[in-house]
Amino acid sequence: VESWISMLCGRFCVITNDLYAKPLAQAAEKMHRLAQKLLWWKPADWQRRPQRLAAGLLGISLAGESLLHLEDLRLQHIHTQAWGQLFLDSQMIAVLPRCRLSPRYTQHVLTSLVGAANLPLEEIKQDCEFTMRCLQGAAGALRRTGGLAFSF
């Protein structure tokens, strides 16, 4: 998973000409920590493919760093409030991030995410949902064990 994260971040930097290098570096650091926690909880397998987890982590991390609207990553069948709550639960935070970029730049970030992942946007959205549900499960396991191993 970590090598996929590094590769996707590298592609994103090339595509964006390092325009978002600082927030991406912060996001990458968090993605690596989250990947470690996910793999601690359950190792990667055929359903939890590293590429899928890395694409989901990149998408939700870009939203977490306020480079995308969380709504840009939501699947249509998921209600907006449920999507926001899933994000909060998966990140173990209390406040949703607010995108600080203009629509032109958020579209650029979204297009760059699609290019970096080399996947259609709909698949990236599915990967974001899948990854957040996995993170939610890992967070629940940590709460049940009293966070003995580590916390988010």
DSSP file (Angstrom, degrees, kcal/mol; ACC not computed):
  #  RESIDUE AA STRUCTURE BP1 BP2  ACC     N-H-->O    O-->H-N    N-H-->O    O-->H-N    TCO  KAPPA ALPHA  PHI   PSI    X-CA   Y-CA   Z-CA
    1    1 A V     >        0   0    0      0, 0.0     4,-2.5     0, 0.0     5,-0.2   0.000 360.0 360.0 360.0 -42.4    0.0    0.0    0.0
    2    2 A E  H  >  +     0   0    0      1,-0.2     4,-2.4     2,-0.2     5,-0.2   0.872 360.0  50.2 -64.1 -36.2    2.8    2.4    0.9
    3    3 A S  H  > S+     0   0    0      2,-0.2     4,-2.3     1,-0.2    -1,-0.2   0.883 110.5  50.6 -69.4 -35.3    4.5    2.0   -2.5
    4    4 A W  H  > S+     0   0    0      2,-0.2     4,-2.9     1,-0.2     5,-0.2   0.906 109.6  51.0 -64.7 -41.2    1.2    2.7   -4.2
    5    5 A I  H  X S+     0   0    0     -4,-2.5     4,-2.7     2,-0.2     5,-0.2   0.944 111.3  47.6 -60.1 -47.8    0.7    5.8   -2.1
    6    6 A S  H  X S+     0   0    0     -4,-2.4     4,-2.3     1,-0.2    -2,-0.2   0.908 113.3  48.1 -60.5 -42.6    4.2    7.0   -3.0
    7    7 A M  H  X S+     0   0    0     -4,-2.3     4,-2.6     2,-0.2    -2,-0.2   0.933 112.8  47.1 -65.5 -45.2    3.6    6.3   -6.7
    8    8 A L  H  X S+     0   0    0     -4,-2.9     4,-2.6     1,-0.2    -2,-0.2   0.903 113.2  49.0 -64.6 -40.1    0.1    8.1   -6.8
    9    9 A C  H  X S+     0   0    0     -4,-2.7     4,-2.4    -5,-0.2    -1,-0.2   0.908 110.9  50.9 -64.9 -40.4    1.5   11.1   -4.9
   10   10 A G  H  X S+     0   0    0     -4,-2.3     4,-2.2    -5,-0.2    -2,-0.2   0.926 111.6  46.8 -61.8 -44.9    4.5   11.3   -7.3
   11   11 A R  H  X S+     0   0    0     -4,-2.6     4,-2.9     1,-0.2     5,-0.2   0.919 110.8  52.7 -61.2 -43.6    2.1   11.1  -10.3
   12   12 A F  H  X S+     0   0    0     -4,-2.6     4,-2.3     1,-0.2    -2,-0.2   0.909 109.2  49.7 -60.0 -42.6   -0.1   13.8   -8.7
   13   13 A C  H  X>S+     0   0    0     -4,-2.4     5,-2.4     2,-0.2     4,-0.6   0.909 112.3  47.2 -62.8 -42.8    2.9   16.1   -8.3
   14   14 A V  H ><5S+     0   0    0     -4,-2.2     3,-0.9     3,-0.2    -2,-0.2   0.943 113.4  47.9 -64.2 -47.2    4.0   15.6  -11.9
   15   15 A I  H 3<5S+     0   0    0     -4,-2.9    -2,-0.2     1,-0.3    -1,-0.2   0.880 118.9  39.5 -62.6 -38.7    0.5   16.3  -13.2
   16   16 A T  H ><5S-     0   0    0     -4,-2.3     3,-1.5    -5,-0.2    -1,-0.3   0.406 107.1-123.4 -92.7   2.7    0.0   19.4  -11.1
   17   17 A N  T <<5 -     0   0    0     -3,-0.9    -3,-0.2    -4,-0.6    -4,-0.1   0.889  67.9 -63.4  55.3  40.4    3.6   20.6  -11.6
   18   18 A D  T > <S+     0   0    0     -5,-2.4     3,-1.5    -6,-0.2    -1,-0.3   0.667  97.0 140.3  60.1  20.9    4.0   20.6   -7.8
   19   19 A L  T <  S+     0   0    0     -3,-1.5     3,-0.2     1,-0.3    -2,-0.1   0.831  79.7  32.6 -61.3 -32.1    1.3   23.3   -7.4
   20   20 A Y  T 3> S+     0   0    0      1,-0.1     4,-2.3    -8,-0.1    -1,-0.3  -0.086  81.4 130.0-114.4  32.7    0.0   21.5   -4.3
   21   21 A A  H <>  +     0   0    0     -3,-1.5     4,-2.3     1,-0.2     5,-0.2   0.885  69.4  49.4 -59.4 -44.7    3.3   20.1   -3.0
   22   22 A K  H  > S+     0   0    0     -4,-0.2     4,-1.9     2,-0.2    -1,-0.2   0.963 115.8  39.5 -66.4 -52.5    3.0   21.4    0.6
   23   23 A P  H  > S+     0   0    0      0, 0.0     4,-2.4     0, 0.0    -1,-0.2   0.855 115.5  54.5 -65.9 -29.9   -0.6   20.1    1.3
   24   24 A L  H  X S+     0   0    0     -4,-2.3     4,-3.1     2,-0.2    -2,-0.2   0.889 105.3  52.7 -68.1 -37.5    0.2   16.9   -0.6
   25   25 A A  H  X S+     0   0    0     -4,-2.3     4,-1.9    -5,-0.2    -1,-0.2   0.911 111.6  46.4 -62.6 -41.6    3.3   16.3    1.6
   26   26 A Q  H  X S+     0   0    0     -4,-1.9     4,-1.8     2,-0.2    -2,-0.2   0.910 114.0  48.3 -65.4 -41.3    1.1   16.7    4.7
   27   27 A A  H  X S+     0   0    0     -4,-2.4     4,-2.9     1,-0.2    -2,-0.2   0.903 109.0  53.4 -65.2 -41.3   -1.6   14.4    3.1
   28   28 A A  H  X S+     0   0    0     -4,-3.1     4,-2.3     1,-0.2    -1,-0.2   0.901 106.7  52.1 -62.5 -41.3    1.1   11.8    2.2
   29   29 A E  H  X S+     0   0    0     -4,-1.9     4,-1.7     1,-0.2    -1,-0.2   0.924 113.1  44.3 -60.0 -44.5    2.4   11.6    5.7
   30   30 A K  H  X S+     0   0    0     -4,-1.8     4,-2.8     1,-0.2    -2,-0.2   0.894 110.1  55.9 -68.0 -39.3   -1.2   11.0    7.0
   31   31 A M  H  X S+     0   0    0     -4,-2.9     4,-2.6     1,-0.2    -2,-0.2   0.902 106.8  50.0 -60.2 -41.0   -1.9    8.5    4.3
   32   32 A H  H  X S+     0   0    0     -4,-2.3     4,-2.0     2,-0.2    -1,-0.2   0.903 111.7  48.0 -65.3 -40.7    1.1    6.4    5.3
   33   33 A R  H  X S+     0   0    0     -4,-1.7     4,-1.9     2,-0.2    -2,-0.2   0.928 113.7  47.1 -64.2 -44.3    0.0    6.5    9.0
   34   34 A L  H  X S+     0   0    0     -4,-2.8     4,-2.6     1,-0.2    -2,-0.2   0.891 109.5  53.9 -65.2 -38.8   -3.5    5.5    8.0
   35   35 A A  H  X S+     0   0    0     -4,-2.6     4,-2.6    -5,-0.2     5,-0.2   0.910 107.4  51.3 -62.1 -41.6   -2.2    2.7    5.7
   36   36 A Q  H  X S+     0   0    0     -4,-2.0     4,-1.9     1,-0.2    -1,-0.2   0.908 111.3  47.6 -61.2 -41.6   -0.2    1.3    8.6
   37   37 A K  H  X S+     0   0    0     -4,-1.9     4,-2.1     2,-0.2    -2,-0.2   0.894 111.2  50.6 -67.7 -39.9   -3.3    1.3   10.8
   38   38 A L  H  X S+     0   0    0     -4,-2.6     4,-3.0     1,-0.2    -2,-0.2   0.928 112.8  45.7 -61.8 -44.5   -5.4   -0.4    8.1
   39   39 A L  H  < S+     0   0    0     -4,-2.6    -1,-0.2     1,-0.2    -2,-0.2   0.796 109.8  54.9 -72.9 -27.1   -2.8   -3.1    7.6
   40   40 A W  H  < S+     0   0    0     -4,-1.9    -1,-0.2    -5,-0.2    -2,-0.2   0.915 113.0  43.3 -65.2 -42.6   -2.5   -3.6   11.3
   41   41 A W  H  < S-     0   0    0     -4,-2.1    -2,-0.2     1,-0.3    -3,-0.2   0.953 138.8  -8.4 -69.1 -51.1   -6.2   -4.1   11.5
   42   42 A K  S  < S-     0   0    0     -4,-3.0    -1,-0.3    -5,-0.1    -2,-0.1  -0.952  75.4-122.0-149.9 126.3   -6.5   -6.4    8.4
   43   43 A P        -     0   0    0      0, 0.0     5,-0.1     0, 0.0    -4,-0.1  -0.223  42.1 -88.6 -64.2 158.3   -3.8   -7.2    5.9
   44   44 A A        +     0   0    0      3,-0.1     2,-0.2     2,-0.1     5,-0.2  -0.346  57.2 161.8 -63.4 148.1   -4.3   -6.4    2.2
   45   45 A D        -     0   0    0      3,-0.4    -1,-0.0    -3,-0.1    -3,-0.0  -0.788  57.4 -64.9-150.8-167.0   -6.0   -9.2    0.2
   46   46 A W  S    S+     0   0    0     -2,-0.2     3,-0.4     1,-0.2    -2,-0.1   0.833 135.7  38.3 -62.2 -32.5   -7.8   -9.6   -3.1
   47   47 A Q  S    S+     0   0    0      1,-0.2     2,-0.8     5,-0.0    -1,-0.2   0.853 118.2  48.4 -84.8 -36.5  -10.7   -7.4   -1.9
   48   48 A R  S    S-     0   0    0     -5,-0.1    -3,-0.4     4,-0.1    -1,-0.2  -0.470  84.4-179.7-100.2  59.0   -8.5   -4.9    0.0
   49   49 A R     >  -     0   0    0     -2,-0.8     4,-2.4    -3,-0.4     5,-0.2  -0.322  34.6-125.8 -63.2 140.3   -6.1   -4.4   -2.9
   50   50 A P  H  > S+     0   0    0      0, 0.0     4,-2.8     0, 0.0     5,-0.2   0.879 109.9  53.6 -55.2 -40.6   -3.3   -2.0   -2.2
   51   51 A Q  H  > S+     0   0    0      1,-0.2     4,-2.4     2,-0.2     5,-0.2   0.911 109.6  48.5 -62.2 -41.1   -4.0    0.1   -5.3
   52   52 A R  H  > S+     0   0    0      2,-0.2     4,-2.1    -3,-0.2    -1,-0.2   0.919 113.4  46.0 -65.3 -44.7   -7.7    0.5   -4.2
   53   53 A L  H  X S+     0   0    0     -4,-2.4     4,-2.8     2,-0.2    -2,-0.2   0.910 112.9  50.6 -64.6 -41.7   -6.7    1.5   -0.7
   54   54 A A  H  X S+     0   0    0     -4,-2.8     4,-2.5    -5,-0.2    -2,-0.2   0.910 110.5  48.4 -64.7 -42.4   -4.1    3.9   -2.0
   55   55 A A  H  X S+     0   0    0     -4,-2.4     4,-2.3    -5,-0.2    -1,-0.2   0.914 114.1  47.1 -64.1 -41.6   -6.5    5.6   -4.4
   56   56 A G  H  X S+     0   0    0     -4,-2.1     4,-2.6     2,-0.2     5,-0.3   0.916 111.9  50.0 -64.9 -43.3   -9.1    5.9   -1.6
   57   57 A L  H  X S+     0   0    0     -4,-2.8     4,-2.1     1,-0.2    -2,-0.2   0.898 110.5  50.4 -62.5 -40.1   -6.6    7.3    0.8
   58   58 A L  H  X S+     0   0    0     -4,-2.5     4,-2.2     2,-0.2    -2,-0.2   0.942 111.9  47.7 -64.0 -46.3   -5.4    9.9   -1.7
   59   59 A G  H  X S+     0   0    0     -4,-2.3     4,-1.7     1,-0.2    -2,-0.2   0.953 116.0  41.5 -59.8 -51.7   -8.9   11.0   -2.5
   60   60 A I  H  X S+     0   0    0     -4,-2.6     4,-2.4     1,-0.2    -1,-0.2   0.817 113.5  54.7 -70.3 -27.5  -10.0   11.4    1.2
   61   61 A S  H  X S+     0   0    0     -4,-2.1     4,-1.8    -5,-0.3    -1,-0.2   0.873 105.0  52.6 -72.3 -35.4   -6.7   13.0    2.1
   62   62 A L  H  <>S+     0   0    0     -4,-2.2     5,-2.8     2,-0.2     6,-0.8   0.891 112.6  45.7 -64.4 -37.7   -7.0   15.6   -0.6
   63   63 A A  H ><5S+     0   0    0     -4,-1.7     3,-1.8     4,-0.2    -2,-0.2   0.908 110.7  53.7 -67.8 -41.4  -10.4   16.4    0.9
   64   64 A G  H 3<5S+     0   0    0     -4,-2.4    -2,-0.2     1,-0.3    -1,-0.2   0.803 106.6  51.7 -63.5 -29.1   -8.9   16.4    4.4
   65   65 A E  T 3<5S-     0   0    0     -4,-1.8    -1,-0.3    -5,-0.1    -2,-0.2   0.262 119.7-112.2 -90.3  11.4   -6.3   18.9    3.3
   66   66 A S  T < 5S+     0   0    0     -3,-1.8    34,-2.2     2,-0.2    35,-0.4   0.740  87.5 116.8  66.7  26.5   -9.1   21.1    2.0
   67   67 A L  S   <S+     0   0    0     -5,-2.8     2,-0.3    32,-0.2    -4,-0.2   0.601  77.6  30.6 -95.7 -14.5   -8.1   20.7   -1.7
   68   68 A L  S    S-     0   0    0     -6,-0.8     2,-0.4    -5,-0.1    -2,-0.2  -0.965  84.8-110.6-136.8 153.4  -11.4   19.0   -2.6
   69   69 A H    >   -     0   0    0     -2,-0.3     3,-1.6     1,-0.1     4,-0.4  -0.718  26.7-133.2 -77.5 134.5  -14.9   19.2   -1.5
   70   70 A L  G >  S+     0   0    0     -2,-0.4     3,-1.6    27,-0.3     4,-0.2   0.856 107.4  64.3 -55.4 -33.8  -15.8   16.0    0.3
   71   71 A E  G >  S+     0   0    0      1,-0.3     3,-1.3     2,-0.2    -1,-0.3   0.782  87.7  68.6 -61.3 -29.0  -19.0   16.1   -1.8
   72   72 A D  G <  S+     0   0    0     -3,-1.6    -1,-0.3     1,-0.3    -2,-0.2   0.708 103.8  44.5 -63.5 -18.9  -16.8   15.7   -5.0
   73   73 A L  G <  S+     0   0    0     -3,-1.6     2,-0.3    -4,-0.4    -1,-0.3   0.364  88.5 115.0-106.2   2.5  -16.0   12.2   -3.8
   74   74 A R    <   -     0   0    0     -3,-1.3     2,-0.2    -4,-0.2    52,-0.1  -0.560  63.6-129.7 -81.7 134.5  -19.5   11.1   -2.8
   75   75 A L    >   -     0   0    0     -2,-0.3     3,-1.7    50,-0.2     8,-0.1  -0.572  24.7-119.1 -75.6 146.1  -21.3    8.3   -4.6
   76   76 A Q  T 3  S+     0   0    0      1,-0.3    -1,-0.1    -2,-0.2     4,-0.1   0.814 108.9  58.8 -59.5 -34.1  -24.8    9.3   -5.6
   77   77 A H  T 3  S+     0   0    0      2,-0.1     2,-0.5     0, 0.0    -1,-0.3   0.572  90.8  84.1 -76.4  -6.7  -26.6    6.6   -3.6
   78   78 A I  S <  S-     0   0    0     -3,-1.7     5,-0.0     2,-0.0    -4,-0.0  -0.856  84.0-122.6-100.8 126.4  -25.1    7.8   -0.3
   79   79 A H     >  -     0   0    0     -2,-0.5     4,-2.4     1,-0.1     5,-0.2  -0.319  22.2-118.3 -63.8 146.6  -26.9   10.7    1.4
   80   80 A T  H  > S+     0   0    0      1,-0.2     4,-2.4     2,-0.2     5,-0.2   0.888 113.5  48.2 -55.0 -44.9  -24.7   13.8    2.0
   81   81 A Q  H  > S+     0   0    0      1,-0.2     4,-2.4     2,-0.2    -1,-0.2   0.908 111.4  49.6 -66.1 -40.7  -25.1   13.6    5.8
   82   82 A A  H  > S+     0   0    0      2,-0.2     4,-2.3     1,-0.2    -1,-0.2   0.881 110.5  51.8 -64.3 -37.3  -24.2    9.9    5.8
   83   83 A W  H  X S+     0   0    0     -4,-2.4     4,-2.1     2,-0.2    -2,-0.2   0.928 110.5  47.4 -64.4 -46.3  -21.1   10.6    3.7
   84   84 A G  H  X S+     0   0    0     -4,-2.4     4,-2.4     1,-0.2    -2,-0.2   0.901 112.3  49.5 -61.8 -41.4  -20.0   13.4    6.0
   85   85 A Q  H  X S+     0   0    0     -4,-2.4     4,-2.9     2,-0.2     5,-0.2   0.882 108.2  53.6 -66.6 -37.7  -20.5   11.1    9.0
   86   86 A L  H  X S+     0   0    0     -4,-2.3     4,-2.5     2,-0.2    -1,-0.2   0.915 109.5  48.8 -61.6 -42.4  -18.6    8.3    7.4
   87   87 A F  H  X S+     0   0    0     -4,-2.1     4,-1.8     2,-0.2    -2,-0.2   0.944 112.5  47.5 -61.6 -48.0  -15.7   10.7    6.8
   88   88 A L  H  X>S+     0   0    0     -4,-2.4     5,-1.7     1,-0.2     4,-1.1   0.931 114.7  46.0 -59.4 -46.7  -15.7   11.9   10.4
   89   89 A D  H  <5S+     0   0    0     -4,-2.9     3,-0.2     1,-0.2    -1,-0.2   0.890 112.2  50.7 -64.1 -39.8  -15.9    8.3   11.8
   90   90 A S  H  <5S+     0   0    0     -4,-2.5    -1,-0.2     1,-0.2    -2,-0.2   0.804 118.4  37.5 -70.3 -28.2  -13.1    7.1    9.5
   91   91 A Q  H  <5S-     0   0    0     -4,-1.8    -1,-0.2    -5,-0.2    -2,-0.2   0.518 102.3-129.7 -99.1  -7.6  -10.8    9.9   10.5
   92   92 A M  T  <5 +     0   0    0     -4,-1.1     2,-0.3    -3,-0.2    -3,-0.2   0.932  64.9 128.7  53.8  49.7  -11.8   10.0   14.1
   93   93 A I      < -     0   0    0     -5,-1.7    -1,-0.2    -6,-0.2    -2,-0.1  -0.798  57.8-141.5-126.5 170.5  -12.3   13.8   14.0
   94   94 A A  S    S+     0   0    0     -2,-0.3     2,-0.4     1,-0.2    -6,-0.1   0.617  78.9  54.3-109.6 -17.1  -15.2   16.0   14.9
   95   95 A V  S    S-     0   0    0     -7,-0.1    -1,-0.2     0, 0.0     0, 0.0  -0.973  76.4-125.7-128.6 132.0  -15.4   18.7   12.2
   96   96 A L        -     0   0    0     -2,-0.4     2,-0.1     1,-0.1   -32,-0.0  -0.460  33.5-111.9 -70.1 142.7  -15.6   18.2    8.4
   97   97 A P        -     0   0    0      0, 0.0     2,-0.5     0, 0.0   -27,-0.3  -0.408  24.3-140.3 -71.2 153.0  -12.9   20.0    6.4
   98   98 A R        -     0   0    0    -34,-0.1     2,-0.1    -2,-0.1   -29,-0.1  -0.972  19.2-118.9-116.7 127.1  -14.0   22.9    4.1
   99   99 A C        -     0   0    0     -2,-0.5   -32,-0.2     1,-0.1   -33,-0.1  -0.411  22.6-167.9 -63.7 133.5  -12.4   23.2    0.7
  100  100 A R        +     0   0    0    -34,-2.2     2,-0.2    -2,-0.1    -1,-0.1   0.314  54.4  94.3-107.5   7.5  -10.5   26.4    0.5
  101  101 A L  S    S-     0   0    0    -35,-0.4    -2,-0.0     1,-0.1   -35,-0.0  -0.663  78.2-107.2-100.5 156.0   -9.9   26.5   -3.3
  102  102 A S     >  -     0   0    0     -2,-0.2     4,-2.5     1,-0.1     3,-0.5  -0.350  39.9-102.1 -71.0 160.0  -12.0   28.1   -6.0
  103  103 A P  H  > S+     0   0    0      0, 0.0     4,-2.2     0, 0.0     5,-0.2   0.847 121.9  57.6 -54.0 -35.9  -14.1   25.8   -8.3
  104  104 A R  H  > S+     0   0    0      1,-0.2     4,-1.5     2,-0.2     5,-0.1   0.925 110.7  42.0 -61.5 -44.0  -11.5   26.1  -11.1
  105  105 A Y  H  > S+     0   0    0     -3,-0.5     4,-2.6     2,-0.2    -1,-0.2   0.868 111.2  54.4 -73.1 -36.5   -8.8   24.8   -8.8
  106  106 A T  H  X S+     0   0    0     -4,-2.5     4,-2.6     1,-0.2    -1,-0.2   0.890 108.1  51.0 -65.2 -35.5  -10.9   22.1   -7.2
  107  107 A Q  H  X S+     0   0    0     -4,-2.2     4,-2.7    -5,-0.2    -1,-0.2   0.894 109.4  51.1 -64.9 -38.2  -11.7   20.8  -10.7
  108  108 A H  H  X S+     0   0    0     -4,-1.5     4,-2.3     2,-0.2    -2,-0.2   0.916 111.2  47.5 -63.1 -43.8   -8.0   20.8  -11.5
  109  109 A V  H  X S+     0   0    0     -4,-2.6     4,-2.4     2,-0.2    -2,-0.2   0.922 113.1  48.6 -63.3 -44.2   -7.3   18.8   -8.3
  110  110 A L  H  X S+     0   0    0     -4,-2.6     4,-2.1     2,-0.2    -2,-0.2   0.918 112.9  46.8 -63.7 -44.3  -10.1   16.3   -9.2
  111  111 A T  H  X S+     0   0    0     -4,-2.7     4,-2.2     1,-0.2    -1,-0.2   0.881 112.6  50.7 -63.6 -38.6   -8.8   15.9  -12.8
  112  112 A S  H  X S+     0   0    0     -4,-2.3     4,-2.9     2,-0.2    -2,-0.2   0.865 107.3  53.6 -68.6 -36.2   -5.3   15.5  -11.4
  113  113 A L  H  X S+     0   0    0     -4,-2.4     4,-2.6     2,-0.2     5,-0.2   0.925 109.2  48.9 -61.5 -45.1   -6.5   12.8   -9.0
  114  114 A V  H  X>S+     0   0    0     -4,-2.1     4,-1.4     1,-0.2     5,-1.2   0.914 114.1  46.2 -61.1 -43.5   -8.1   10.9  -11.9
  115  115 A G  H  <5S+     0   0    0     -4,-2.2    -2,-0.2     2,-0.2    -1,-0.2   0.902 113.0  48.7 -66.5 -41.6   -4.9   11.2  -13.9
  116  116 A A  H  <5S+     0   0    0     -4,-2.9    -2,-0.2     1,-0.2    -1,-0.2   0.910 117.7  40.2 -66.2 -41.9   -2.7   10.1  -11.0
  117  117 A A  H  <5S-     0   0    0     -4,-2.6    -1,-0.2    -5,-0.2    -2,-0.2   0.701  97.3-141.5 -78.8 -19.1   -4.8    7.1  -10.1
  118  118 A N  T  <5 +     0   0    0     -4,-1.4    -3,-0.2    -5,-0.2    -4,-0.1   0.895  63.7 114.5  55.6  42.4   -5.4    6.3  -13.8
  119  119 A L  S   <S-     0   0    0     -5,-1.2    -1,-0.2    -6,-0.2    -2,-0.2  -0.953  75.7 -96.1-135.9 153.0   -8.9    5.3  -12.9
  120  120 A P    >>  -     0   0    0      0, 0.0     4,-1.9     0, 0.0     3,-0.6  -0.388  39.6-113.4 -65.2 151.8  -12.4    6.7  -13.8
  121  121 A L  H 3> S+     0   0    0      1,-0.2     4,-2.6     2,-0.2     5,-0.2   0.864 115.6  59.0 -56.1 -39.0  -13.8    9.1  -11.2
  122  122 A E  H 3> S+     0   0    0      1,-0.2     4,-1.9     2,-0.2    -1,-0.2   0.885 106.1  48.0 -61.2 -38.3  -16.6    6.7  -10.3
  123  123 A E  H <> S+     0   0    0     -3,-0.6     4,-2.5     2,-0.2    -1,-0.2   0.878 109.8  52.5 -69.5 -36.9  -14.0    4.0   -9.3
  124  124 A I  H  X S+     0   0    0     -4,-1.9     4,-2.5     2,-0.2    -2,-0.2   0.915 108.1  51.6 -63.8 -41.5  -12.1    6.5   -7.2
  125  125 A K  H  X S+     0   0    0     -4,-2.6     4,-2.4     2,-0.2    -2,-0.2   0.916 110.1  48.9 -60.0 -42.9  -15.3    7.4   -5.4
  126  126 A Q  H  X S+     0   0    0     -4,-1.9     4,-2.8     1,-0.2    -2,-0.2   0.899 110.9  50.5 -63.0 -40.2  -15.9    3.7   -4.8
  127  127 A D  H  X S+     0   0    0     -4,-2.5     4,-2.8     2,-0.2    -2,-0.2   0.875 108.8  52.0 -65.8 -36.9  -12.4    3.4   -3.5
  128  128 A C  H  X S+     0   0    0     -4,-2.5     4,-2.5     2,-0.2    -2,-0.2   0.934 112.3  45.1 -64.0 -45.5  -12.9    6.4   -1.2
  129  129 A E  H  X S+     0   0    0     -4,-2.4     4,-2.4     2,-0.2    -2,-0.2   0.953 114.7  48.2 -62.3 -48.2  -16.0    4.8    0.3
  130  130 A F  H  X S+     0   0    0     -4,-2.8     4,-2.1     1,-0.2    -2,-0.2   0.920 113.3  47.5 -58.2 -46.2  -14.4    1.4    0.6
  131  131 A T  H  X S+     0   0    0     -4,-2.8     4,-2.8     1,-0.2    -1,-0.2   0.899 111.1  50.5 -65.2 -41.5  -11.3    2.9    2.3
  132  132 A M  H  X S+     0   0    0     -4,-2.5     4,-2.6     2,-0.2    -1,-0.2   0.893 110.0  50.7 -64.9 -37.5  -13.4    5.0    4.7
  133  133 A R  H  X S+     0   0    0     -4,-2.4     4,-2.1     2,-0.2    -2,-0.2   0.891 111.3  48.5 -66.2 -37.8  -15.4    2.0    5.7
  134  134 A C  H  X S+     0   0    0     -4,-2.1     4,-2.5     2,-0.2    -2,-0.2   0.929 112.7  47.6 -64.9 -44.7  -12.2    0.1    6.3
  135  135 A L  H  X S+     0   0    0     -4,-2.8     4,-2.8     1,-0.2    -2,-0.2   0.885 109.6  53.7 -62.9 -38.3  -10.8    3.0    8.4
  136  136 A Q  H  X S+     0   0    0     -4,-2.6     4,-2.3     2,-0.2    -1,-0.2   0.912 109.7  48.2 -61.5 -42.8  -14.1    3.1   10.3
  137  137 A G  H  X S+     0   0    0     -4,-2.1     4,-2.2     2,-0.2    -2,-0.2   0.905 112.0  48.6 -63.8 -42.3  -13.8   -0.6   11.1
  138  138 A A  H  X S+     0   0    0     -4,-2.5     4,-2.3     2,-0.2    -2,-0.2   0.901 111.0  50.7 -64.8 -40.7  -10.2   -0.1   12.2
  139  139 A A  H  X S+     0   0    0     -4,-2.8     4,-2.3     1,-0.2    -2,-0.2   0.908 109.8  50.6 -63.6 -41.1  -11.2    2.9   14.4
  140  140 A G  H  X S+     0   0    0     -4,-2.3     4,-2.4     1,-0.2    -1,-0.2   0.903 109.5  50.4 -62.4 -41.3  -14.0    0.8   15.9
  141  141 A A  H  X S+     0   0    0     -4,-2.2     4,-1.8     1,-0.2     6,-0.3   0.897 109.9  50.7 -63.6 -40.0  -11.5   -2.0   16.7
  142  142 A L  H  <>S+     0   0    0     -4,-2.3     5,-3.7     1,-0.2     6,-0.3   0.904 110.5  48.9 -64.3 -40.5   -9.2    0.5   18.3
  143  143 A R  H ><5S+     0   0    0     -4,-2.3     3,-1.2     3,-0.2    -2,-0.2   0.914 110.2  51.4 -64.9 -41.4  -12.0    1.8   20.5
  144  144 A R  H 3<5S+     0   0    0     -4,-2.4    -1,-0.2     1,-0.3    -2,-0.2   0.839 112.9  45.1 -65.7 -32.2  -13.0   -1.7   21.5
  145  145 A T  T ><5S-     0   0    0     -4,-1.8     3,-0.6    -5,-0.2    -1,-0.3   0.381 119.5-109.3 -91.4   5.4   -9.4   -2.5   22.5
  146  146 A G  T < 5 -     0   0    0     -3,-1.2    -3,-0.2    -4,-0.2    -2,-0.1   0.695  59.9 -75.7  76.2  17.4   -9.0    0.8   24.3
  147  147 A G  T 3 <S+     0   0    0     -5,-3.7    -1,-0.2    -6,-0.3    -4,-0.1   0.822  83.2 154.3  64.9  30.7   -6.6    2.0   21.7
  148  148 A L    <   +     0   0    0     -3,-0.6     3,-0.1    -6,-0.3    -2,-0.1   0.860  68.8  43.4 -62.2 -36.9   -3.9   -0.2   23.1
  149  149 A A  S    S-     0   0    0      1,-0.3     2,-0.3    -7,-0.1    -1,-0.2   0.976 127.6 -59.3 -76.3 -54.2   -2.0   -0.4   19.8
  150  150 A F        -     0   0    0   -113,-0.0    -1,-0.3    -8,-0.0     2,-0.3  -0.936  46.3-119.6-178.1 166.6   -2.1    3.2   18.7
  151  151 A S              0   0    0     -2,-0.3   -12,-0.0    -3,-0.1  -114,-0.0  -0.761 360.0 360.0-117.8 166.6   -4.7    5.8   17.8
  152  152 A F              0   0    0     -2,-0.3  -118,-0.1   -13,-0.1  -119,-0.0   0.486 360.0 360.0 -71.2 360.0   -5.4    7.8   14.6
